[in-house]
C-alpha cells in the first residue's frame, strides 16, 4: 500500500558543527539562507526503519524491523511492499542497476529481490538457520552478503550461491562493500580485521592496528580507498595501499553506525546515540547535530544528487539536502 508521508521540515540556519581535533566551528551556509533537514514519519506507528539504499531513479528503499513489509519512498510518498514473513534484523539492503531492491531475509532463510511493482523473488540459502549482516550489489549486479552462520562472504550470481569461507571459523562478517574494480571488502568483527576478496577469488585479511575496534560498516570510494566504522572506540578508519588511518569522533558517548560515500567522495555516517550525522573531510571527523536530539541513526545512504538519507530507529526516514551536505 502507498501512504502520503507525514513530513517534518527541521530548519537549520547556522547549525553547530563539531570538528575532531579542532573544537567547535560554525556551519556556514551561503547567504545564510535557511536549509532544512526533512524527516518522513513511518506510516505504521510501530515501524522501525533499519537499512536504507538509494535507487538510480531517486527512489529510496528501506527495511523495517519486525514487519512483513519493506518500504519505498518515491514522489513524496511511502509505500509498504508485503514480503510474507516478518523481518528480524533486516540489516542488508542494496539496489541493482534496474532499481530492484535486494535484502537479507533471515526468517525466510533466503536473500530476496523486490521489484518496484511489488514482485518478490526469493533465493534460498539452503541452511537450517541464518544469521546475516550487510549486503551490497557490485557493478556487475552480483549480490554479496555477510553470512555469519557459514563463516563466509557469499556471492549470489544468476541465482547461484558461491560461498567464500575462511580457513578458520573466526571473525564472523558484518559489513560488505564492492569496489568499482570488483574487489569485495568485508569487516570481521571478532577477528578485528578487514577481509579482501579479489575478482580472482583470492582472499586476504588485514588486521586493524587498534585492538578491539569491532569493525562494522564498510564502504569503498571511487579511488578504491576502504572506509570502515570502529564501533567500540568511536572512530572511522580507512585503508589504502596497505596503510591504515583513523579519525576519532569529537564527542564522547556517540556510537557510529551506517556508512555511505557521497558522489563527491565524502564518507558519511550516523550515530546510534546523540542525534548526529557525521562525515570525514579535510582529514578530520565532523559531527552535524540533527535538530531532534532523540534521533538514533542506524543506516546511511547517498543518492546520485548528493542528498544524504538516513534511517532513524525512532520511526523516521531522514534527508539531509545535498546543498547542506556539501557546504
C-alpha positions in Angstrom: 0.0 0.0 0.0 1.1 3.6 -0.6 0.6 6.3 2.0 1.1 10.1 2.0 4.1 10.8 4.2 3.9 12.9 7.3 6.8 15.3 6.6 8.6 17.5 9.1 10.8 20.3 8.0 13.5 21.0 10.5 15.1 24.3 9.7 18.9 24.9 10.1 20.2 28.4 9.6 23.6 28.1 11.3 23.9 24.6 12.8 26.7 23.8 15.1 29.4 21.5 13.7 31.8 19.6 16.0 35.2 19.1 14.4 37.6 16.4 15.5 40.7 17.9 17.0 39.5 21.5 16.3 36.9 22.2 18.9 33.6 23.7 17.7 33.3 25.6 14.4 30.3 27.3 12.7 28.5 25.5 9.9 28.1 28.4 7.4 25.5 28.4 4.6 25.7 30.5 1.5 24.0 33.9 2.2 22.7 32.5 5.5 19.7 31.1 3.6 17.6 28.6 5.6 18.0 25.0 4.7 16.0 22.1 6.1 16.5 18.6 7.2 13.4 16.7 6.0 12.0 13.8 8.1 9.3 11.4 7.0 7.4 9.6 9.7 6.6 5.9 9.3 3.0 5.3 8.3 2.6 2.5 10.7 3.1 3.5 14.3 5.4 0.6 15.3 7.5 0.5 12.1 11.3 0.7 12.8 13.3 1.6 9.6 16.6 -0.2 9.6 18.7 -0.4 6.4 18.4 2.2 3.6 19.5 2.3 -0.1 19.1 4.7 -3.0 17.9 3.6 -6.4 19.1 5.0 -9.7 15.7 6.7 -10.3 15.9 8.5 -7.0 13.6 6.1 -5.1 14.7 5.3 -1.5 14.3 1.8 -0.2 14.4 0.8 3.5 13.8 -2.4 5.5 11.5 -2.4 8.5 12.3 -4.4 11.7 9.6 -6.8 13.0 7.5 -6.2 9.9 6.2 -8.3 7.0 6.9 -5.5 4.5 9.8 -3.4 3.2 9.5 0.3 2.5 10.0 2.5 -0.6 9.9 6.3 -0.7 9.1 7.9 -4.0 7.4 11.1 -5.2 6.9 12.2 -1.6 5.1 9.0 -0.6 6.0 5.9 1.4 4.9 2.5 0.1 4.9 -0.7 2.2 5.5 -3.7 -0.1 4.5 -7.0 1.6 7.0 -9.8 1.7 5.2 -12.5 3.7 7.3 -13.2 6.8 8.2 -10.7 9.5 11.7 -9.3 9.4 14.2 -9.9 12.1 17.4 -7.9 12.0 17.0 -6.9 8.3 20.5 -5.4 8.1 21.4 -6.0 4.4 19.9 -3.9 1.6 21.1 -2.7 -1.8 19.6 -1.7 -5.1 20.7 -3.1 -8.5 21.0 -1.2 -11.8 17.4 -2.0 -12.7 16.1 -0.4 -9.5 15.1 -3.6 -7.8 16.0 -3.9 -4.1 17.9 -6.9 -2.7 17.7 -7.6 1.0 18.6 -10.2 3.6 15.6 -12.2 4.9 16.9 -14.4 7.7 13.5 -15.7 8.9 12.7 -16.9 5.4 16.3 -18.4 5.1 16.8 -16.5 1.9 18.0 -13.5 0.0 15.1 -11.7 -1.6 14.6 -9.3 -4.5 11.8 -6.9 -4.5 10.9 -5.0 -7.7 9.2 -1.6 -7.6 5.9 -3.1 -8.7 5.9 -5.4 -5.6 7.0 -8.6 -7.4 9.1 -10.7 -4.9 11.7 -13.4 -5.8 13.4 -15.5 -3.1 16.8 -17.3 -3.3 17.1 -19.9 -0.7 20.3 -20.2 1.4 19.9 -23.9 2.0 20.8 -23.7 5.7 18.6 -24.6 8.7 19.3 -21.2 10.3 20.6 -17.9 9.0 22.4 -15.0 10.6 23.1 -12.3 8.0 24.8 -9.0 8.1 25.0 -6.3 5.5 24.5 -6.7 1.7 26.0 -5.0 -1.3 25.4 -5.1 -5.1 28.5 -4.9 -7.3 29.0 -3.0 -10.6 28.0 -6.2 -12.4 24.8 -6.6 -10.4 26.2 -9.6 -8.5 24.9 -9.6 -4.9 27.3 -10.1 -1.9 26.3 -10.5 1.7 27.8 -11.3 5.1 26.7 -14.8 6.1 27.9 -15.3 9.7 26.3 -18.7 10.1 28.5 -20.1 7.3 31.6 -18.0 8.3 31.6 -16.7 4.7 31.1 -13.7 2.5 28.6 -15.1 -0.1 28.1 -14.2 -3.7 24.7 -14.6 -5.4 25.1 -14.5 -9.2 22.4 -15.5 -11.7 20.6 -17.4 -9.0 23.6 -19.4 -7.8 25.3 -19.1 -4.4 29.1 -19.0 -4.1 30.4 -19.1 -0.6 33.8 -17.6 0.2 34.6 -19.2 3.6 37.6 -18.7 5.9 40.3 -21.3 6.7 39.4 -20.8 10.4 36.0 -20.0 11.8 36.9 -16.7 13.4 35.6 -13.3 12.9 32.0 -13.6 11.6 31.5 -11.0 9.0 29.2 -7.9 9.3 29.8 -5.2 6.7 30.2 -5.8 2.9 31.2 -3.4 0.1 32.2 -3.9 -3.5 34.7 -1.6 -5.3 34.5 -0.4 -8.9 37.1 -3.0 -9.8 35.0 -5.8 -8.4 37.1 -6.3 -5.3 34.9 -7.2 -2.3 35.7 -6.0 1.2 34.1 -7.2 4.5 34.6 -6.5 8.2 35.4 -9.3 10.5 34.3 -8.2 14.0 35.8 -10.7 16.4 39.0 -11.0 14.2 39.4 -7.2 14.2 40.2 -7.3 10.6 39.3 -6.4 7.0 38.8 -9.2 4.5 39.6 -8.7 0.9 38.2 -10.9 -1.9 39.8 -10.2 -5.2 38.0 -10.8 -8.5 40.0 -14.0 -9.0 38.6 -15.3 -5.6 41.9 -15.0 -3.6 41.3 -13.8 -0.1 43.5 -11.8 2.3 43.0 -10.4 5.8 44.3 -7.1 7.1 44.4 -6.8 10.9 43.3 -3.4 12.2 46.1 -1.9 14.3 43.8 -0.7 17.1 42.9 -3.6 19.3 39.2 -4.5 19.9 38.0 -1.9 17.3 35.0 -4.1 16.4 34.7 -3.0 12.8 31.1 -2.8 11.4 30.1 -1.0 8.3 32.4 -0.7 5.3 32.4 1.3 2.1 34.8 1.8 -0.9 35.2 5.2 -2.6 35.8 5.8 -6.3 39.6 5.7 -5.8 39.5 2.3 -4.1 40.1 3.6 -0.6 38.3 1.4 2.0 36.4 3.2 4.8 35.0 1.4 7.9 33.5 2.2 11.2 35.1 1.2 14.5 32.1 0.5 16.8 33.8 0.2 20.1 36.4 3.0 20.0 34.4 5.9 18.4 36.5 6.1 15.2 36.2 6.0 11.4 39.0 4.1 9.8 40.5 3.9 6.3 42.8 1.6 4.4 44.7 2.4 1.3 47.8 0.8 -0.2 48.4 -1.2 2.9 48.2 1.9 5.2 45.6 2.3 8.0 44.4 5.7 9.2 42.0 6.6 11.9 39.7 9.6 12.5 38.4 10.0 16.1 34.8 11.3 16.6 35.0 14.5 18.6 32.2 13.8 21.1 32.1 11.3 23.9 29.3 8.7 24.1 28.4 8.6 20.4 28.4 5.2 18.6 28.9 5.3 14.8 26.5 3.3 12.6 25.8 3.3 8.9 28.3 4.3 6.2 28.0 5.7 2.7 30.1 7.5 0.2 28.7 10.7 -1.3 29.2 11.5 -5.0 31.9 14.0 -4.1 33.8 11.2 -2.3 32.9 12.2 1.3 32.2 9.4 3.7 29.1 9.9 5.7 27.9 8.0 8.8 25.3 8.3 11.6 25.3 7.8 15.3 23.1 5.5 17.4 23.1 8.0 20.3 23.2 11.8 20.3 21.2 12.6 17.2 24.2 13.2 14.9 25.2 12.8 11.3 29.0 12.7 10.6 31.5 12.9 7.8 35.2 12.8 7.3 36.6 15.8 5.4 39.9 17.5 5.4 41.5 14.8 7.5 39.0 15.2 10.3 35.8 13.6 11.5 33.0 16.1 11.9 29.6 15.8 13.5 26.4 17.6 12.5 23.8 17.7 15.3 20.3 17.0 13.9 17.5 19.3 15.2 15.9 16.4 17.0 18.3 15.2 19.7 16.5 11.8 20.2 17.4 10.6 16.7 19.0 7.2 16.6 20.7 6.8 13.2 21.2 3.2 12.1 21.9 3.3 8.3 23.0 6.0 5.8 22.8 6.2 2.0 23.8 8.8 -0.6 21.8 9.4 -3.7 23.1 10.5 -7.1 22.3 14.1 -6.4 24.3 14.1 -3.1 21.4 14.0 -0.7 22.2 12.0 2.4 19.4 9.7 3.6 19.2 8.0 6.9 17.0 5.7 8.9 16.1 6.7 12.5 15.1 3.9 14.8 12.7 6.3 16.4 10.5 5.9 13.4 11.7 8.3 10.7 13.3 8.4 7.3 15.5 11.5 7.1 17.1 13.5 4.3 20.0 16.0 4.5 19.8 18.1 1.4 22.8 18.0 -1.0 23.5 21.7 -0.6 23.8 21.4 3.1 25.8 18.2 2.9 28.3 19.9 0.6 28.6 23.2 2.5 
